[in-house]
């Protein structure tokens, strides 16, 4: 439930040591003088007290990146790594395939750095996500929603466009720079903010880049940290992780797995993958807004559900949850009662 009026102001509780977490920005491995790109990273880590649980939960607000998700980090980091290595020339076209937040992130970064860019998207990509691409001036190629072995698939199309136009395909679904950017950036940043006082990391998994990079970094700092990847019940990442039979790919939660293990998932650093059903992810997303005043997307709702379970089971837990994107993109879906009811989800 909601806190009593004034209870936050009066509270002296703090996630880490009783001292305030650092509010100054943690150094970026990709420093830049650009006034917009320098706003990527350095996102806040805020207390997220769940009543009725013993453990502490802190939420990392990745929606405070300029285009509203942690994907701004990989767009900037991958492009910088490729450019520094001589694999991306100034007049090369940057190409990426994305149904979601990566599209806007790549559009922003290429806009600021002066690269031409092409984004391929599958049919059904939300108007809001396409809006970033259009308004920031990237070229958009909308592809039919077909199986991944069909040559019209949005990833296959991105690969083809990159070769036809002598471009560079970022390929977040297999590029090792995706987890590497989080290993160099998101991991150290949250570790420093939490003063190393972390027992659990809970992070949604799509490409697995975010959880993998963070997991590798925190595991190198302390072998005691337990890293939990979060998946939708019917998106089958946990089936890959545990070697069980996958079911049909069928989730309404944007951002979570695409059905199987990917090279960007460094399972060796991840301790556990927990699956959350779509309804629970959405109910938790709505509670985050209604009870905590925090607007998050459905993948973060799924992670908050897992964090709540851990905090209930382990009163000493000090949990960091990665909040991947904000709720503003989901007003006409998760936060819309009729959208929820049409799909048979509770609207509590
Ligand atoms: N949540 C949202 C909203 C996302 O857009 C993504 C990216 N697909 C994820 C979670 C998963 O992040 P990652 O690809 O790094 O595993």
Boltz pocket constraint, residues with backbone or C-beta under 6 A from the ligand:
constraints:
  - pocket:
      binder: B
      contacts: [[A, 69], [A, 100], [A, 101], [A, 102], [A, 204], [A, 205], [A, 206], [A, 207], [A, 208], [A, 209], [A, 210], [A, 211], [A, 254], [A, 255], [A, 256], [A, 297], [A, 299], [A, 300], [A, 324], [A, 325]]
      max_distance: 6.0
